[in-house]
Amino acid sequence: MERAELAAKLGASPAKTPNANGQTPNLICETDPQKFMAAFADAVAGDAEVFLCDPQWGATERAQVAALLKSKIENPKSKISQGWLMIPTGGSSGAIKFARHDQDTITAAVSGFTKHFGLARVNAIGVLPLHHVSGLMAWMRCTLTGGEYRHLTWRGLEGGEMPKLGTNTEGWVISLVGAQLYRLLLQPAAVEWLRCFRVIFVGGSPVSTETMDRAASLGLRLSPGYGMTETAAMVAGLRPEEFAAGARDNGPVLPHAAVTVGQDSSITVTGGSLFRGYYPHETRQDPFETGDLGRLDARGHLTVFGRRDEIIISGGEKIQPGEVEARLLMTGEFQEVIVVGLPDPHWGQIVVAAYSAATQPDLAKVRKALAGVLASYKQPKHFVPLGDWPANSLAKIRRREMARRVAEQLKP
């Protein structure tokens, strides 16, 4: 597929004039989904690089983007053909990065997705931000297969805005992060609505086995998966029938990708949907070292443990923050919680949980609930309320920045 073909499928204006030489980038920073989609379609119709930006970025993030735009491109005189779409990402350091994608990486991702789940046409309800890879790819899957895409805000959905789904031969799908699924399971009306979906994709944050078991008992067709911005979203996914049969892993690898796990449990990925490099560079390592840890079983199913750089080591014991966060959410006392490790002279690191100061959890109840299910070294030693809670909970958690803020709060 050519870039112009993608623009046509997106409904770009035929009168759109290509940007001469593609030297002036298009920055899309829209909160309104309809305005975002229109701006994106017209930007794709041009020749310039396209940058997706988070409308909630502050002065620090915007300064980082401005600095990146001033960076020297490896071959600035060449016409941009590969890697013209910049999708924002970031590691635990909090630094803004853009993964370079294009019509070919997107098409490969959509092709593998549809083959894996047996969907000739994708009809999706989108509740994730369109500048985020998961939100963008939900839209792209519909666009490239001739399906229907409807966007809802998470606030509206959680508040009871659940539109009636029309009937069609392919059914409907929706993508949620773990925390969203957990909250919706608390609402009987939301559970009834979710039963209408052919597939409920879940990723982006930890989901406890108990939460998945509850979803299964309620008849929900879950598909826990694995992917990242660099892979144009999903590269492994559990099929709903496998989930219903009792599987609780991240599923088999999709046909467009290849995933390997090293002896040290490190996950590497290659395939047609893999990004072209981080802006402004147009090269990347292949296979790509994700920084995640996991295992592949004899059936070829992937189980992801978490990020290598997020592991907390306390008294010689390794702790995955995601496991602790999932247990904390299950207490019902937190809407959102982030677990970090802080330096400790005796243990090396200690586990600390941060939460929004706008909530008032019963910490005695929380400690009692954790006592029977988590080893003592995994239980948070401190619970820290933060007044300036991150506004966009769907973005990757910037644990180092959160750890710094929590440490400041705990200072005598």
N, C-alpha and C positions, 0 to 999 in steps of 0.2 A: 504493500500500500504506500502511495505517495502522500506527502504532507497535505497536498491540495485535496486528495480524496477524503482524508480525515476531516478537513475543514468543511467539505461539502456535507458529509454525514452529520456534522455538528450544526448544520444550518447557517453557516457563515454568510454574511452579506456578499452577494456577487460583485457589488461595486467596491469591495475592499481593495485598496491600493497597496500592493506589497511595499514594504519598507526597503528603500534603496540600499543594497549591499548588506542588509541585515545588521547594521551597526548600532542602531538605537534599540535597546531591549524594551520589551513590554512587561511592566510590573502589574500584576493583577492582585488587588488587595480589596476585595469586595465582601461585605458581610451578607448582602442580599443574594440568595442562590440564583435567582433569575438574572440579575445583573452580572454575577460571576460567570454564568454559562454563556451569556451573550458576549461578554468581553473576551472570554477564552476562545470562543469560536472565531471571532474576528482576528484575534492575535495569531491563531493557528493558520489563518488564511494568508498572513504576511510571511516575510522572510526572516524576521528578527527572532532572537532568543526570547523565550517566554518564561517569566519568573512568577511562580505562585507564592504569595506572601500571606502570612497570618495577620488578619486585621487587628488582633489583640497584641501584636508586638509593641513593646515600648521603645523608648529612646535608645536603649542599649542595643536591642536587636536590630533596629533600623540603622544604627551606625555600623553594625557588623555587615549588613547587606550593602550599604554604601561603599564600605571598604572593599568588599568582594567585587563589586562592579568596576572598581578602579584597577583591579588586578590585571596583570598582563595575560592575554589569551595566547595560547601556544602558537597559533598561526592566525593572527587577526585578519589577514587579507583573504583567507579562504571563505567560500560561501558555506554557511552553516547548513549541513544536511543531516548529521547525526548528533544526537544529544542536545537538541535545541530547547527541550522542555525541562525547566529546572524545578524540581519538587523539593520543598524544604525538609530537612531532617536535622538531627543533632544527637550527639552522644551524651553520656552522663556528665561531660564537662560543661554542657550548656551552650557551646559555640554553635552558631548557625552554620549549616552546610546546605548545599544544593546538590542533589543527585541528578545527573543529566540523563534524560530519557527522550524518546521520540516515538513516532508512529509505529516503528518496527518493534520496539520493546513492549509497547502497549498492546499491539496486536498479538504478539507471542503470548503475553500473559492472559489475554482474553481467550485465545484459542485453547490453551492448556486448561483453563478454568472450565470452559464449556464442555470439553471432552471428558474431563474428570467427573463432572457432576451430571453429565448427560442432559445438558440444557441447550437446545437448539436456539432458543430465544430467552433472554434474561429480562425479567420484569422485576424492578427493585424499588423498595422504599429506602430512601437515603436519609439517615439521621446524623451521619458523621460529616465534618466540615469538608467542603469541596477542595480546599487547598491542601488537605491531608491526603496521603496516598490512598488510604482505605475509602475515603469519601469519593475521591476522583475516580478510582477504578470501578466503584459501584455504578457510576454514571457511564463510564466508558464501556462497560460490559453491555449495558442496555443499548447504547448508541451503535456499537459495532455489530450487534445481533438483531437490530430492528425491534427491540423491546421497548417497554414503557418505563420511564423513570419518574418517580415522585419524591420530592424533597420535603422532609419534615424537620422542624427544629427539635432538639432533644428536650428543651424546656416544654415545648408544646406536647410532645409525646408523653413525657412523665406527668404532665398536668391533665392528661386524659384525651388529648387530640389523637384519636385513632380512626382514620378514615376507613370506610368500608371498601374492601378490595374487590375489584371486578373479577369476574370469572374468565379464565383463559386456559388454554391447554397446557401451558408451561408452568402455571402457578406463579407465586411471588416469593421473593427472597428479601432478606434484610441482614445488614451487618451491624453488630453491636460490639462494644468493648465489655470486658467482664463485669465492671462496676455497673454498667447500664443493665445488663441482664439480671444481675442480683436485685436491683431496685424494682425492675418490672415484675419479677417473680413475687414481690410482696403485694401486688395489686391484682385481685381476681379478674378485673375487667381487662387488664393488660395480658394476663395469661390466656384468657379466652381469645383475644385478638391475635396473639402470637401463634395459637394453634392453627390459624388460617394459612401460615406460611409453609411453603414446600421445604425451604431450608433457612435456618437461622445461623448465620456465620458469626463466630465469636473469636475474638483475638485482641491483641493490644494490651491486655492486662491479665493478671492471674485469675483463674477461675478454679475454685476449690472443687474437689471430687464431690463433696456433699451438695454443692450448688448444681453441678451437672446431674447428679442423681435425682435431685428434686425436679429439675427440668424434664428428665426422662419420665419420672412418675406422673408428670402432668401432661405427657403426650407431646412434648415439644421436639421438633426435628432439628436438633443442634448439630453444628459442624464446627468443632474447635479446629483452628488452623494455625499456620505459621507463615509469616512473610514479613517484609520490611520495605521501606521506601526504595532501597537499592535493588529490590527484586520486582518492583511494580506490584507490590502486595503479595498475594498468596502463592507459595510454592509447595505447600503441603496442606492437606485438609482431610479431616475425617468425614466420610460420607454419612448422611443421616441414618441409613440402615445399619451401619457399623456402630454408630452411637447407640441406637436402640437395642442392639445386641449386647451392649455392655462395655464396649471399648471406651476408654477415657484418655487417649493419647491425642497427638496432633495429626494423626492420619498418614496415609501414604503420600509419596511425592507426586506432584502433578506432572503430566507427560511432557511439558515444555521445559522442565528443569531437571537438574541432577544434584542431589544432596549427598555429601559424605560426612562422616563423623570420625575424627581422628582418635588415636589412642588416649589423648588427653581430654576427650569428649568435646573438642572444638568442632563447630559446624561450619562447613564450607559449601558454597552454592555456585553453580554455573548454569548457563542456559540462555535462551533467546530473550528473556525478559530482564536480564541483568543490565544494570545501568552502565553508561559509557564512561563514567568517572565523576569525580566531584568538581564542580565549577571552581576555577576556570579550566581545569585540566580535562583532557579528552582521553586519558588512559586510565586503566585500572588493573588491579591484579585479577587473574583468572586461573583457577577458581577464586571466588571472593571469600575471604575470611570474615565471617559475620560478627565475631566477638561473642556469639552465643554458645552455650553448652547444651549437649543433649545426647541422645542415643538412638540408634536404629535397631529395631528388633528383627527377628528372623523373617517376619512378614513384610519387612520394608516400611513399617510404620515408624514415624518420627515422634519422639518425646523430647520436648524442650524444657531444660531445667531453669534457664535464665541467663543473664549477662555475666560474662567472666569478670568484668570490672565492677560488678555490683556485689559480689560475694563478700560477706562479713565473716571475719575469722575471730572468734572469741574463745580464748582459752584453748586454742588449737582446733576448735570445732568450726566447720564451714556451715554458713547459714545463708539461705537464699531469701532476700527481702520479700519476694513475691509470695512465698509460702506463709510468712508471718502476716503480710497484708491481707491475704485471703481469709485467714483465721480471724483477724480483727474485724473485717467486714461482716463475717458471719455472726458476730455478737449482736448485730443490729444497733450498736451504739455510735457507729460512724457512717457518714455518707461517703467520705473519702479519707484515706489515710496513706501516709508515705513512711516507710521504714528505712532508716539509715544506720550506718555504723559510725560511732565516734571513738577517737583514740582514748585508751584507758591504760594507765601505768601498770595495772595488775593483770588484766585480761587481754591486753593488746587492743581490742575493740569491744564496745558494748552496743547492744541493740537499743535504738531509740525510735519511738513512733511519734510522728508529727501529724496534727490534724487541724482543721479550721477552728479558729476561736469562736466562730459563730455557732458552733454546736456545743452541747454540754453533755458529754458521755458520762455514764456512771462507771467510773474507773474501777471501783471495787467489784462491780459485776463483770467487767472485762477481765480483770486478773483472775477471778474465780473461774470464768469460762475457759481461759487459756491453760489453767493449771492441769487440767485433765487430758489435754490434747497436744500440747507443745512441750518439748523438753525444756528444762529450766533455763538453759543457756540461750534458747531461741526467744524467750519471753522478754519484751521490752523492759529495760531498767528505768526508763523515764518516758512519760507521755507529755508532749510539748504542744500547747495550742499556739497557732500562728495567726496573727491578725490579718496579714496580707497573703491570703491563700491564692495559689495560682488560678487565674481565671479560666484557663483552657485545660481542663482535666483530660482531654483527649490527646494532647500532645505527649511526646515521650517525657517521662519524668526526669528532670535534671537533678539527679541525686546529689552531686557534689555541691551545687548551689544550695539545695535544701539542707544538706549536712552543715554547711557554713552558717546558715541562718539559725538552725537548731542549736549549734554550738554557741552562737552569740547569745541566744535566749537563755541558755543554761549557765552562762558565766555568773559567778557570785556578784 
